[in-house]
Amino acid sequence: MFSECFSAGDIEGLMALYEGDTVFPNHHGTFRGPEQIRPVLQGNLDSGAMIEFDRQTAFETGDLALVQNAWTLTNSGGEKVTGVSAEIAKKQSDGTWK
């Protein structure tokens, strides 16, 4: 879902993936909650960067899951940055994950 929303430039779709108390660390710092996370994600979208995910692994237990993704972010100049993300997702009452 993140990749689809990112590729579509859909900031609302991206934000819908996070709960209100989410912690979002990256190489610029640690961002907490939608007020801090939205501008970080919007900046990535506005930059024209593209993201690709590879080798997703998920470990689910009950209503929690640990998700790990290898990713490559390509900026508008063609420079690539690679990394691995680790997220904890919680199953919502409607069956979706955040």
N, C-alpha and C positions, 0 to 999 in steps of 0.2 A: 504494500500500500504506500509506503514512504516513497519508493522509487516512482510509482505511478503519479502520485501527487506532485513530487518534485519536478518530474519531466513535464507535467502539465502546467507548472507555475501556480499550483493551487495552494495558496497559503492557508485557506480555511480548511482544506482537506488535511494538510499537514498538522495543523493545530488540533484537529479533531482526534488525532492519534495519541494525544497526551492528556493525562489527568492534570488537575489544577495544581498539584504539589510536585510535579515532575522536576527532577534535577537533570540538567543538560550540560555536561562538561564538554569542552572542546579545547583546541590549542590556544584559544584567546581567553579562556577563563571558565568559570562555572556559573551557569545561568539557572535561575529558579523561577518556576511559574510562568504562565503565559505572557505576562508583561515583559519579561526579560527574554524569553525564548523566541517570541514572534519576530522581533527585529533581527535576531541572528539568522533565522531561517529566511526571512524576507531579503536580507542582504545577500545570502547565497543565491536566491532566485533572481534577484536584480542583477547579479554579476554575470549571468549567462552561463554559469557553471552547469555541468552535467554530472550525474552520479550513476554509477553502476555497482550493483551488488553481486557478490559471488560467494559460493560456499556457505550458505545459510545453515545454521544448526540451531535446533530448538529443543529444549528440555522442558516438558510440561508436567506439572503436578497440581492436581486440583484446579484452582482458579488462578494459578501463577505459572509463568513460563519465563525461562531464561533463553534469550535469543541472541545469537552471535552471528555477525555478518562481516565478511571481508568486503571492502568497498574501494572504489577508485573514483576520485573527484577530479574532473578535468575542467580547468578554468577556460575562459573565453580565448585565452592566448595559446591554448593547447597544452599547458603545463599540467602534469598529473601528480596528484597526491594520493597515496594509498594508506589504508589503515584498517583496523578491525573495531567494530562497535560491539558492545554488550548492553543489552537492554533487559529490564524486567518488565514483563507485560502482565496486566491483570484482566481476567475475563470479566466483562461487564454483564449486567443482568439481561441484556438483549443478545448475548452470545458473541459480541464483538470484543476485540482486545484493545487496550490502551496501555 
